[in-house]
């Protein structure tokens, strides 16, 4: 079963859910306010039969695990009064996945500032779901059909990145990535290209020593464990086509080192996957886009790709266990 958290109600989360209702109906449950979805469907001129249920519905109806939004929802108007509602929807979905790993979680975007303005500490889905599942650690991976990019660090200010990158962290997160590529993506011996932190991967220490002192030792330790990783490569050339031949994932040191390339190559069709959780979690590659909520202009390609990848990963995991 797919658990779909509809995200920020004033954004495009409800829009992409409703646009894909026929794709979701057979095996999915949406966590949202059923009245918000009904109102948004009316604004979008979509005929989507909704039914309250915590299990997938029959006869083409879209099951909604109803959580009431305490404040009225207007498309495009963010309201911190609904912050707890958004988190409650997410938590109920995550609870169901922790209780049964044959479920998968697909998340629509959340507006982090609005959650914070509602008095809730929230740095992102990735960190929240890690803490909720009591996972040792997680890795953010974005994937298209042609490219996968994982991150050593996620939502950190740039000045904090070098101090956060330790040999222990790199070994742990590269291990999570390698294991997930095998267990979830079905790649028997994954090959990972590792980015350096500094320009030209430090230029032999002339532009920084993090590659020599931290990243290279971590890569050697992973290879000693039988995990196929490169030494740190210059990030400005690692994505050149011939350097990606035979590579199953690129491991970038920070958020805006790896993700701009991936989003340029596949924005609107990329999927965010959280590795290291005890269940499958996928998400869209875009934000809440409150400016186009309820206008019918949203491209739901990334949401559809998130659904399809979640189902694929569930199948691979099921086959591996059988």
ZAMARGU-4260 file (C-alpha; in steps of 0.2 Angstrom, whole numbers, plus 5000, padded with zeros to 4 digits):
<rodrens>
0) 5000/5000/5000 | 5006/5018/4996 | 5003/5031/5010 | 5002/5048/5002 | 5004/5063/5013
5) 4997/5078/5003 | 5008/5091/5010 | 5005/5110/5012 | 4986/5112/5009 | 4988/5129/5001
10) 5001/5123/4988 | 5001/5111/4974 | 5001/5095/4984 | 4982/5093/4983 | 4983/5097/4965
15) 4996/5083/4960 | 4987/5071/4971 | 4970/5074/4962 | 4978/5074/4945 | 4984/5057/4948
20) 4969/5050/4957 | 4965/5036/4944 | 4983/5030/4946 | 4982/5030/4965 | 4965/5023/4968
25) 4969/5004/4967 | 4983/5003/4981 | 4984/5020/4989 | 4978/5030/5004 | 4979/5049/5004
30) 4982/5058/5021 | 4973/5075/5020 | 4957/5084/5024 | 4944/5076/5013 | 4935/5093/5012
35) 4951/5102/5006 | 4953/5089/4992 | 4935/5090/4987 | 4936/5109/4986 | 4952/5109/4976
40) 4945/5096/4964 | 4930/5108/4961 | 4942/5122/4958 | 4952/5112/4946 | 4936/5105/4937
45) 4941/5087/4941 | 4928/5073/4945 | 4937/5063/4958 | 4926/5052/4969 | 4933/5053/4987
50) 4929/5041/5002 | 4935/5041/5020 | 4946/5026/5023 | 4962/5020/5030 | 4963/5007/5017
55) 4963/5008/4998 | 4945/5009/4991 | 4936/5000/4978 | 4927/5005/4962 | 4940/5018/4957
60) 4937/5029/4972 | 4952/5038/4980 | 4953/5033/4999 | 4957/5048/5011 | 4963/5045/5028
65) 4954/5061/5035 | 4964/5073/5046 | 4954/5090/5049 | 4963/5106/5044 | 4959/5118/5059
70) 4960/5134/5048 | 4951/5137/5032 | 4962/5133/5017 | 4964/5145/5002 | 4975/5140/4988
75) 4991/5151/4988 | 4988/5158/5005 | 5000/5150/5018 | 4993/5148/5036 | 5004/5143/5051
80) 4988/5138/5059 | 4988/5122/5049 | 5006/5118/5052 | 5001/5104/5065 | 4989/5097/5053
85) 5002/5095/5040 | 5014/5086/5052 | 5000/5075/5059 | 4996/5069/5041 | 5014/5065/5038
90) 5016/5057/5055 | 5001/5046/5053 | 5008/5040/5036 | 5025/5037/5043 | 5018/5027/5058
95) 5009/5015/5046 | 5025/5012/5036 | 5036/5009/5052 | 5022/4997/5058 | 5022/4988/5041
100) 5037/4989/5029 | 5027/4982/5015 | 5019/5000/5014 | 5028/5014/5006 | 5027/5033/5009
105) 5025/5046/4995 | 5026/5064/5001 | 5020/5080/4993 | 5030/5096/4997 | 5029/5104/5014
110) 5032/5123/5016 | 5046/5123/5030 | 5044/5141/5034 | 5026/5139/5037 | 5029/5124/5048
115) 5042/5134/5058 | 5030/5149/5059 | 5018/5137/5067 | 5030/5134/5081 | 5036/5117/5075
120) 5055/5114/5072 | 5056/5106/5055 | 5072/5106/5044 | 5065/5094/5031 | 5056/5078/5027
125) 5073/5068/5027 | 5078/5073/5045 | 5060/5072/5052 | 5057/5054/5045 | 5075/5049/5051
130) 5071/5054/5069 | 5053/5047/5068 | 5059/5030/5063 | 5074/5031/5075 | 5085/5027/5061
135) 5104/5028/5064 | 5106/5039/5049 | 5098/5042/5032 | 5104/5048/5015 | 5095/5059/5002
140) 5095/5052/4985 | 5088/5061/4969 | 5085/5050/4954 | 5080/5051/4936 | 5079/5037/4923
145) 5097/5041/4919 | 5106/5048/4934 | 5106/5046/4953 | 5114/5058/4965 | 5116/5056/4984
150) 5121/5069/4996 | 5134/5067/5010 | 5126/5083/5019 | 5108/5090/5016 | 5101/5106/5023
155) 5116/5114/5030 | 5122/5132/5027 | 5137/5131/5016 | 5149/5138/5029 | 5145/5123/5040
160) 5148/5109/5027 | 5167/5106/5029 | 5166/5104/5048 | 5151/5092/5045 | 5161/5081/5033
165) 5170/5068/5043 | 5177/5051/5039 | 5165/5043/5050 | 5150/5052/5042 | 5156/5048/5024
170) 5159/5029/5028 | 5142/5028/5036 | 5132/5037/5022 | 5142/5029/5008 | 5138/5012/5016
175) 5120/5016/5017 | 5120/5021/4999 | 5129/5006/4993 | 5117/4995/5003 | 5101/5003/4996
180) 5107/5002/4978 | 5109/4983/4981 | 5094/4980/4992 | 5081/4993/4985 | 5087/4996/4967
185) 5093/4978/4964 | 5110/4982/4958 | 5122/4968/4963 | 5138/4977/4964 | 5135/4996/4963
190) 5148/5008/4957 | 5148/5025/4966 | 5158/5041/4960 | 5163/5052/4974 | 5164/5071/4972
195) 5178/5081/4980 | 5173/5095/4992 | 5185/5108/4985 | 5188/5115/4967 | 5198/5102/4957
200) 5196/5090/4971 | 5208/5100/4981 | 5222/5101/4968 | 5233/5089/4978 | 5231/5099/4993
205) 5234/5117/4986 | 5215/5121/4987 | 5211/5112/5003 | 5215/5096/5011 | 5198/5088/5015
210) 5201/5076/5000 | 5218/5070/5007 | 5213/5070/5025 | 5195/5065/5025 | 5187/5059/5009
215) 5201/5048/5002 | 5203/5038/5018 | 5184/5035/5019 | 5185/5029/5001 | 5199/5017/5005
220) 5190/5011/5020 | 5174/5007/5009 | 5184/4998/4996 | 5192/4987/5009 | 5174/4982/5014
225) 5171/4977/4995 | 5161/4993/4991 | 5166/5000/4974 | 5169/5019/4976 | 5180/5031/4967
230) 5193/5042/4975 | 5186/5060/4976 | 5183/5067/4959 | 5182/5085/4953 | 5164/5090/4954
235) 5164/5100/4939 | 5169/5085/4928 | 5161/5070/4937 | 5145/5073/4928 | 5153/5073/4910
240) 5145/5058/4901 | 5161/5048/4899 | 5164/5049/4917 | 5147/5042/4921 | 5149/5027/4911
245) 5146/5012/4922 | 5142/5023/4937 | 5126/5019/4947 | 5126/5034/4958 | 5136/5050/4961
250) 5139/5055/4979 | 5140/5074/4981 | 5147/5082/4997 | 5133/5095/4999 | 5116/5100/4993
255) 5120/5112/4979 | 5135/5103/4972 | 5125/5088/4966 | 5107/5093/4964 | 5108/5107/4952
260) 5115/5096/4939 | 5102/5082/4942 | 5088/5095/4942 | 5094/5103/4926 | 5094/5086/4918
265) 5078/5080/4924 | 5067/5093/4933 | 5049/5088/4934 | 5053/5070/4932 | 5066/5067/4946
270) 5062/5058/4962 | 5068/5061/4980 | 5072/5045/4989 | 5076/5043/5008 | 5089/5029/5010
275) 5091/5021/5027 | 5073/5021/5033 | 5065/5004/5037 | 5053/5007/5023 | 5052/5015/5006
280) 5050/5034/5005 | 5049/5044/4989 | 5045/5062/4985 | 5044/5075/4972 | 5059/5086/4966
285) 5050/5102/4968 | 5042/5114/4982 | 5025/5119/4986 | 5023/5131/4971 | 5009/5141/4981
290) 5008/5154/4966 | 5001/5141/4955 | 4990/5131/4967 | 4973/5128/4960 | 4977/5136/4943
295) 4979/5119/4933 | 4996/5124/4928 | 5006/5112/4939 | 5016/5098/4931 | 5013/5082/4940
300) 5027/5072/4932 | 5038/5071/4947 | 5024/5066/4958 | 5019/5052/4945 | 5037/5047/4944
305) 5038/5046/4964 | 5023/5034/4964 | 5030/5023/4950 | 5047/5022/4959 | 5039/5018/4976
310) 5030/5004/4968 | 5045/4997/4959 | 5056/4998/4975 | 5042/4989/4984 | 5042/4975/4971
315) 5061/4973/4971 | 5061/4972/4990 | 5047/4960/4990 | 5056/4949/4977 | 5073/4950/4987
320) 5064/4944/5003 | 5055/4929/4994
</rodrens>
